[in-house]
Structure formats: structure tokens, C-alpha cells
Amino acid sequence: MEFYRWKQDTDGPRLGEIRTPHGAVPTPVFMPVGTRGTVKGLTPEDLKSLGAGMVLANTYHLWLRPGADLIKAVGGLHRFMHWDGPLLTDSGGYQIFSLAPTREIREEGVDFQSHLDGSRHFLTPEGVMHIQEALGADIIMCLDECTPYPASREYVQGSMERTLSWAQRCQKAKTRKEQALFAIVQGGMFADLRRVCVERLVEMDFAGYALGGLSVGEPKEAMMEVAAESLPLLPEEKPRYVMGVGTPEDLVELAGMGADMFDCVLPTRNARNGMLFTSSGKIAIKNSQHREEDIPLDEHCICYTCKHYSRAYLRHLFMAKEILAYRLNTIHNLWYFLELMRQLRRAISAGTYEQFRVRFYQQRRVHSGS
């Protein structure tokens, strides 16, 4: 089965389709994040009704609890979490990066302290392949060293070399042919190192390629510059994945550069914090101005939340800390992100991406009064 088909009518935005054993996914695609095998507050049926094509789960968290061997014993992660659609697991590299004070990176792998109970663990590229093969996701990721920002050129180059070495070891350790293995491009904010990393990973011939080490504290302009320089270097016939990104504006811009895949906790985490996305910008539902607003969050939205509930009611639930607040907010935010991708795909298909991009920002300017 052909893994990826792409159609590109311009030098920038493009349409494609990722084909997995659990179904096909049109691209550009946004993947809701189900870190521990669940998208907080939602069922798999909810995700399907929202139009989610692929879900991301976290290797690091599932390995520590409940354990990859347990998940394998009950039939794999798809069965364990009752999700029969395409599934991607990341390598855990970013989570280990976030444990900087308690971890030690060596050529062999990473020694780190569990955030759960303080126990010590050692993770290798081979171990990451073993864990992800036990989980059984359709797309799996190489272990990489997520380079911090800022970092010296010397550090970034060493980190990149380690990522390349680990990618090769992951490729050699992989045994399940039905799983597609993606490599991760590192190189910090240095364009020449990113280019070297891309060239050497492409020589290894992976099923897809991801840009890592972005959205780790660098200025937005730097992130976009790195993406603009790196995405065109990636093979046209393979999926291009920008990891951990991002805002609606990020998705529109990066899709315009030819990115195919995105994931981010922003819509779900913001939902739990009462920050909701609309076609005219963000709304903080706790603000007193919404106390008596008997109108939907977004008059242009047809999600379950907007069809049935007012801003006033959503504010009441949030201020009362009712569980339903987090569920309804999450439904809306994920619908917004997934609908944005559907609109992007339609615009790209019609050859009207640039017009769509202009309208997208115009709506926000009108709302802000600028």
C-alpha cells in the first residue's frame, strides 16, 4: 500500500493523503493530542464527530504508566483506548527535554528521573522502537534530542549529530513493517545545520520527516524563518510534520509553506483554562462581559457547543468549575482547529489559499478594531 500521495499545484500549500492500516488521512491535518491515551474530556466517538483524522499519543507517559507491555498484552493502543482510526506516537524526546534538571544525555541514550515517583530510567533509541512497536501506532517517531533555545552553535551541532546517530539506530531497530517511521530534523536556529540534518536524514530514507526543536521559547519570527528555510528541503513525496505547533495563525502560515501535519495541546489546554477560539479571535470566557450574553461563542460555528449553549451559560459553568465546562470548551476548540484545517484544504484545492489567508486575518482585525 502506498503510504503517501501528494498533490501540489503551487510552490507552497499542498494537498495530500496519508494511508495507514487504520484508514486514510487528508492533509494538511491537525492531530488532537491524547497524551495518556485520551484527549481530556472527550470520547473517541466525540473525536470522530468532530472530524479528527488522526490522534497523537505520548510514548514517554504511556511507557511509565500503565506500561507498554500491558498495552501490548490487551491488543495494542488502538484497542486499549477504543480508537480505531490512525494513531501517531511521538518518541518522548520532548518530554525528556522538559526534564532537563533531572536528566543526563549520553551517546547511548538518556538517563532521567520519572516525574511520577522519582525513579531512574534509561531510554535508548532501540528502547523507543521497542516501546512504540508494543503500543502499535500507525506512525512512530525516532528518538531525538530536542535542542533548547537559546543554545550555542557548538552545542546545537553536537545535539544534531546525536539526533542523526539515534535516527540511524532507530531505523535499524525497527521490525514492524506496517508502522511508518518518521525522522526528526534538528539544528536549532542555524539554517546551515538544519540543511545538513535534512540532507543526511533524507539519505537514510524515512517514511516521513518532522521539524523538531521549534516552539521551545524562540521568537515567533525565528520559528517561521526556520520553517520557511527547512520545509522546501524535505522530499515532496513524503509527509512534512511540524511538531508541537501551534496557534491558528501558525497553522495557516505553515500550511502555506507546504507543511502537512501538526499537533499541539493549545486547543485542549486552553479549553480547560477558559480561552476559546473563534473566527474573530480568542475569547476569555471568564470575563464579566460574557455574563449575560445569550449568544453562541461564535455565530459562524456549528459545533455542538455553539448550537446548544450561550456564552452566559459557558461562563457560569466555568466560574462554577463544573466538569461540563471543560468538556464543552474542548469540543468547541477542537472543532475550531479541525474546521480550520478543512477550510484550508478546500482553499488549497480551489487554488484560493492566499484569498483565504487574507480573509482569515481580516476577521481578526475587524474584531480587534485595528
C-alpha positions in Angstrom: 0.0 0.0 0.0 1.3 3.4 -1.0 1.8 5.4 2.3 1.5 8.9 1.0 0.0 10.6 -2.0 0.6 14.3 -2.6 -0.8 16.9 -5.0 0.9 20.2 -5.3 -0.4 22.9 -7.7 1.7 25.7 -6.4 5.1 26.2 -4.8 3.6 26.5 -1.3 0.5 24.9 0.1 -0.3 21.4 -0.9 -2.8 18.6 -0.5 -2.0 15.0 0.3 -3.3 11.8 1.8 -1.6 9.6 4.4 -2.6 6.0 4.1 -2.3 3.8 7.2 -3.6 0.3 8.2 -6.4 2.2 10.2 -7.5 4.5 7.4 -6.5 7.4 5.2 -6.0 10.9 6.5 -6.2 14.0 4.2 -3.5 16.6 4.7 -2.9 19.3 5.9 -4.1 17.7 9.1 -4.2 18.8 12.8 -3.8 15.9 15.3 -5.5 16.3 18.7 -3.2 15.4 21.5 -4.2 12.4 23.6 -1.1 12.3 25.8 -2.0 9.4 28.0 -4.2 7.6 25.5 -7.1 10.1 25.9 -8.0 13.5 24.7 -9.0 15.0 28.0 -12.8 15.2 28.5 -13.7 13.6 25.2 -14.5 10.1 24.0 -13.3 8.6 20.7 -16.8 9.0 19.4 -16.6 12.7 20.2 -13.4 12.9 18.2 -14.9 11.2 15.2 -17.9 13.5 15.3 -15.5 16.5 15.3 -13.8 15.1 12.2 -10.4 14.2 13.8 -8.5 12.2 11.3 -5.5 11.1 13.4 -4.7 11.3 17.1 -1.3 11.7 18.8 -0.4 9.8 22.0 2.8 10.1 24.1 5.3 7.3 24.3 7.0 8.6 27.4 3.9 8.9 29.5 2.4 5.6 28.4 5.7 3.8 29.0 5.8 5.0 32.6 2.1 4.4 33.2 0.5 2.0 32.6 3.4 0.4 30.7 3.9 -0.6 27.1 3.9 -4.4 27.8 0.5 -4.1 29.5 -0.9 -2.2 26.5 0.5 -4.8 24.1 -1.0 -7.6 26.1 -4.5 -6.2 25.7 -4.1 -5.8 22.0 -2.3 -2.6 21.5 -3.0 1.1 22.0 -5.9 1.3 19.4 -7.9 -1.3 21.3 -6.8 -0.1 24.7 -8.1 3.5 24.1 -11.0 2.4 21.9 -9.8 4.4 18.9 -9.9 2.6 15.5 -8.5 5.5 13.4 -4.9 6.4 12.5 -2.7 6.9 15.5 0.8 8.5 15.9 3.1 8.1 18.9 5.9 10.6 19.5 9.3 9.4 20.8 9.2 11.1 24.2 12.2 13.2 23.2 10.4 16.5 24.0 9.2 15.2 27.4 12.7 14.2 28.3 13.9 17.6 27.1 11.5 19.2 29.6 13.1 17.2 32.4 16.4 19.0 31.9 17.3 19.4 35.7 17.0 15.6 36.3 18.3 14.0 33.1 21.7 13.2 31.6 22.1 12.8 27.8 24.7 10.4 26.6 25.5 8.9 23.2 24.0 5.6 24.3 20.7 7.3 25.4 19.1 9.4 28.1 19.2 8.7 31.9 16.3 10.6 33.6 14.2 10.7 36.7 10.5 9.9 36.4 8.1 12.8 37.0 5.7 10.3 38.7 7.8 8.8 41.5 11.4 10.0 41.1 12.6 6.6 39.9 15.5 6.5 37.4 15.1 5.2 33.9 17.4 4.8 30.9 15.9 5.3 27.4 17.8 4.4 24.2 16.8 4.7 20.5 16.3 0.9 20.4 14.2 1.0 23.5 12.0 3.7 22.0 11.4 1.5 19.0 10.5 -1.5 21.2 8.0 0.7 23.2 6.3 2.1 20.1 6.1 -1.3 18.4 4.4 -2.6 21.6 2.0 0.3 21.5 1.3 -0.4 17.8 0.7 3.1 16.5 0.5 3.6 12.7 3.2 6.3 12.7 6.1 6.2 15.1 8.9 8.7 15.7 12.7 8.4 16.1 14.2 9.4 19.4 15.8 12.8 19.0 17.5 15.4 21.3 15.2 18.4 21.4 17.6 21.3 21.3 16.9 24.1 23.8 16.7 27.8 22.9 19.0 29.6 23.2 22.0 27.4 22.6 25.5 27.8 21.2 26.4 26.6 17.8 28.8 24.1 19.3 26.0 22.6 21.5 23.5 22.6 18.6 25.9 20.8 16.3 26.6 18.1 18.8 23.0 17.7 19.6 22.2 17.4 15.8 24.9 14.8 15.4 23.4 12.8 18.2 19.9 13.0 16.7 21.3 11.7 13.4 23.0 8.8 15.1 19.9 8.0 17.1 17.8 8.1 13.9 20.0 5.5 12.2 19.8 3.3 15.3 16.0 3.6 15.4 15.8 2.6 11.7 18.0 -0.5 12.3 16.0 -1.5 15.4 12.5 -1.2 13.8 10.9 -4.5 13.0 7.2 -3.9 12.3 6.9 -3.1 8.6 3.3 -1.8 8.9 4.5 1.0 11.1 5.8 4.2 9.3 8.9 5.6 10.9 9.4 9.4 10.8 12.8 11.1 11.4 13.1 14.4 13.2 15.1 17.3 11.9 17.1 19.3 14.5 19.7 22.1 14.1 18.3 24.8 16.3 18.1 28.3 14.7 21.1 27.6 12.4 19.9 27.3 8.8 23.1 25.5 7.6 22.8 22.9 10.4 19.2 22.3 9.5 20.1 21.8 5.9 22.9 19.3 6.8 20.4 17.4 9.1 17.8 17.2 6.4 20.3 16.0 3.8 21.6 13.2 6.0 18.2 12.1 7.1 16.9 12.0 3.6 19.8 9.8 2.6 18.5 7.3 5.2 15.1 7.3 3.5 12.4 7.5 6.2 8.6 7.3 5.6 8.2 11.0 6.6 10.1 13.9 8.2 9.3 16.2 11.1 10.7 19.6 12.1 11.6 19.4 15.8 13.1 21.9 18.2 10.5 24.6 17.3 8.1 26.4 19.7 10.6 25.9 22.6 10.9 29.5 23.5 12.3 31.1 20.4 10.7 34.3 18.9 7.9 33.5 16.6 9.8 35.2 13.7 12.7 32.8 14.3 10.4 29.8 14.2 8.8 30.9 11.0 12.2 31.6 9.4 13.5 28.2 10.3 10.3 26.5 8.9 10.4 28.6 5.7 14.0 27.5 5.1 13.6 23.9 6.1 10.3 22.7 4.7 11.3 23.2 1.0 14.3 20.9 1.6 12.2 18.0 2.6 11.2 15.4 -0.1 8.0 16.4 -1.9 6.8 12.8 -1.9 7.0 12.4 1.9 4.8 13.9 4.6 6.2 17.0 6.3 5.3 17.3 10.0 5.9 20.4 12.2 5.9 19.2 15.7 4.2 20.9 18.7 2.8 23.8 16.6 0.6 25.7 17.1 -1.8 28.7 17.1 -4.4 29.1 14.3 -2.1 31.7 12.7 0.8 29.2 12.8 -1.3 26.6 11.0 -2.4 28.9 8.3 1.2 30.2 7.7 2.9 26.8 7.8 0.3 25.1 5.6 1.1 27.9 3.1 4.8 26.8 3.3 3.9 23.2 2.4 3.6 21.6 5.9 1.3 18.6 6.0 0.9 17.6 9.7 0.6 19.5 13.0 -0.1 18.7 16.7 -0.4 21.0 19.7 -2.0 20.9 23.2 -3.2 24.5 22.7 -6.9 23.9 21.8 -7.4 21.4 24.6 -5.3 23.1 27.3 -6.7 26.5 26.5 -10.2 25.0 26.7 -9.6 23.9 30.3 -8.3 27.4 31.1 -11.3 29.1 29.6 -9.6 30.5 26.5 -11.8 29.8 23.5 -11.0 30.2 19.8 -13.5 31.9 17.4 -13.4 33.1 13.8 -12.8 36.7 15.1 -10.1 35.8 17.7 -9.8 34.4 21.2 -12.4 34.8 24.0 -11.6 34.6 27.7 -15.0 33.1 28.8 -14.4 34.2 32.5 -14.6 37.9 31.6 -17.6 39.6 33.1 -18.7 41.0 29.7 -19.9 37.5 28.8 -22.1 37.1 32.0 -25.4 38.0 30.3 -24.5 37.2 26.6 -27.3 35.0 25.3 -25.4 34.3 22.1 -23.1 31.4 20.9 -19.4 31.6 21.3 -19.1 32.0 17.5 -22.1 32.8 15.3 -20.3 31.2 12.4 -19.6 27.9 14.3 -21.8 24.8 14.0 -20.2 22.7 16.7 -22.3 21.0 19.4 -21.3 23.7 21.9 -22.3 26.6 19.8 -25.5 25.1 18.6 -26.9 24.5 22.1 -25.2 26.8 24.7 -24.8 30.5 25.2 -21.7 32.4 26.3 -23.5 33.2 29.5 -24.1 29.5 30.3 -20.5 28.6 29.4 -19.2 31.4 31.7 -21.5 30.1 34.5 -20.1 26.6 34.1 -16.5 27.7 34.0 -16.8 30.0 37.0 -18.6 27.2 39.0 -15.8 24.8 38.0 -18.3 22.4 36.6 -16.8 19.4 34.7 -19.2 20.1 31.8 -17.4 23.4 31.2 -14.1 21.7 30.3 -15.9 19.2 28.0 -18.0 21.8 26.1 -15.0 24.1 25.8 -12.8 21.3 24.5 -15.5 20.3 21.9 -15.6 23.8 20.6 -11.9 24.5 20.5 -11.1 21.2 18.7 -13.9 21.8 16.3 -12.4 25.2 15.5 -9.0 23.8 14.8 -10.3 20.8 12.8 -12.7 23.1 10.8 -9.8 25.5 10.1 -7.9 22.6 8.5 -11.0 21.6 6.5 -11.3 25.2 5.2 -7.6 25.2 4.4 -7.8 22.0 2.4 -10.8 23.4 0.5 -9.0 26.7 -0.3 -5.8 24.8 -1.4 -7.9 22.5 -3.6 -9.7 25.5 -5.2 -6.4 27.4 -5.7 -7.6 30.2 -3.3 -5.2 29.8 -0.4 -4.0 33.3 -0.5 -7.5 34.8 -0.5 -8.4 32.5 2.4 -5.3 33.7 4.3 -6.3 37.4 3.7 -9.9 36.8 5.0 -8.6 34.9 8.0 -6.6 37.9 9.2 -9.2 40.5 8.2 -11.8 38.9 10.5 -9.3 39.3 13.4 -8.6 42.9 12.6 -12.2 43.8 12.5 -12.8 42.1 15.9 -9.8 43.9 17.5 -10.8 47.3 16.0 -7.4 47.8 14.3 
